[in-house]
Amino acid sequence: MGRAPVLKAEYVNHAYVAGFIDGEGCFILSHSITLKVSHTHFRTLKHLQSLFGGTIRKHNHISHKKQAWTWGLNGKDAIDCILAIRPFLIEKRSQADKCLEYWKTFGPRGRKLTSEILKIKQNLKETLREG
């Protein structure tokens, strides 16, 4: 019997993060691109932060619920994460693709957007909400 292939730790981590985001994450398109994951296991979110950066914010605690936190990435950091995990996404791959398309509509700061680009951005926002 042959030996199992050795996987690079980077790929294993990216696959893990993709699975986590498939189940718990969300993408938000506004003036930028945001990737968020809310969860009750702080150590898991710290692991995501150690891989991709970002911030972790504590939710206001409700006495009858477990404490929760949200890990988030914005802008280029979110895009870098999406590019790394995209090959492993299943449920949210089409949403990730919309984020990548949305990112392409950004130009240099202060650049006036054409009506065509504005329509593309609005369409991507609406279709992302639909799933």
C-alpha positions in Angstrom: 0.0 0.0 0.0 1.4 3.4 -1.0 2.0 6.2 1.4 -0.6 9.0 1.7 0.6 12.3 0.1 2.0 14.9 2.4 0.0 18.0 2.3 1.5 21.4 2.9 0.4 23.0 6.2 -0.6 26.1 4.2 -3.1 24.1 2.1 -4.5 22.3 5.2 -5.0 25.7 6.9 -6.7 27.2 3.8 -9.0 24.3 3.5 -9.9 24.5 7.2 -10.6 28.2 6.9 -12.7 27.7 3.8 -14.8 25.0 5.5 -15.3 27.3 8.5 -16.3 30.2 6.3 -18.6 28.0 4.2 -20.5 27.2 7.5 -20.1 30.3 9.6 -18.9 33.2 7.5 -20.4 36.0 5.5 -19.3 38.5 2.8 -20.5 42.1 2.8 -20.2 44.5 -0.1 -20.4 48.2 0.6 -17.7 50.9 0.2 -15.3 48.0 0.6 -15.4 44.2 0.9 -15.8 42.7 4.3 -15.4 39.0 5.4 -16.8 38.2 8.9 -17.1 35.1 11.0 -19.0 35.1 14.4 -18.4 32.3 16.8 -18.4 31.3 20.4 -14.9 29.7 20.3 -12.4 32.5 20.7 -9.3 30.2 20.1 -10.7 29.3 16.7 -11.0 32.9 15.7 -7.5 33.6 17.0 -6.3 30.9 14.7 -8.0 32.5 11.7 -6.5 35.9 12.8 -3.0 34.3 13.0 -3.4 33.1 9.4 -4.9 36.1 7.8 -4.8 39.0 10.2 -7.8 41.1 10.8 -9.6 42.0 14.0 -11.6 40.2 16.6 -14.4 42.0 18.4 -16.3 40.9 21.5 -20.1 40.9 21.3 -22.1 42.3 24.2 -22.8 39.4 26.4 -26.4 38.3 26.9 -26.8 36.4 30.2 -28.6 33.4 28.7 -26.2 33.0 25.8 -22.6 32.0 25.4 -20.1 34.8 24.9 -19.4 35.3 21.2 -16.8 37.2 19.1 -16.5 38.3 15.4 -13.3 38.0 13.4 -13.3 40.3 10.4 -11.2 41.3 7.4 -11.7 44.3 5.1 -10.5 45.4 1.7 -7.3 44.0 0.4 -6.9 41.7 3.5 -10.4 40.2 2.7 -9.4 39.7 -1.0 -6.1 38.0 0.0 -8.0 35.6 2.2 -10.6 34.9 -0.5 -7.9 34.2 -3.1 -6.2 31.8 -0.7 -9.3 29.8 0.3 -11.3 30.0 -2.9 -10.2 26.6 -4.3 -11.6 25.0 -1.2 -14.9 26.8 -0.9 -18.1 24.9 -1.7 -21.2 26.7 -0.4 -19.8 30.2 -0.7 -17.6 30.0 -3.8 -20.1 32.0 -5.9 -20.3 34.7 -3.2 -16.4 34.8 -3.1 -16.4 35.2 -6.9 -18.8 38.1 -6.6 -16.4 39.7 -4.1 -13.5 39.3 -6.5 -15.5 40.9 -9.3 -16.5 43.7 -7.0 -12.9 44.3 -6.1 -12.1 44.8 -9.8 -14.4 47.8 -9.9 -12.2 49.7 -7.5 -9.8 52.2 -8.9 -7.4 54.7 -7.5 -8.8 56.8 -4.6 -10.7 59.8 -5.8 -11.5 58.4 -9.2 -15.0 59.1 -10.4 -16.9 55.9 -11.1 -18.7 55.6 -14.4 -22.4 54.9 -14.4 -21.5 51.4 -15.9 -19.2 50.6 -13.0 -21.8 51.8 -10.5 -24.4 49.5 -12.1 -22.0 46.6 -12.0 -21.3 47.2 -8.3 -25.0 47.5 -7.4 -25.8 44.3 -9.3 -23.1 42.4 -7.5 -24.4 43.7 -4.1 -27.9 42.6 -4.9 -26.9 39.1 -6.2 -24.6 38.6 -3.2 -27.6 39.1 -0.9 -29.6 36.5 -2.9 -27.0 33.9 -2.1 
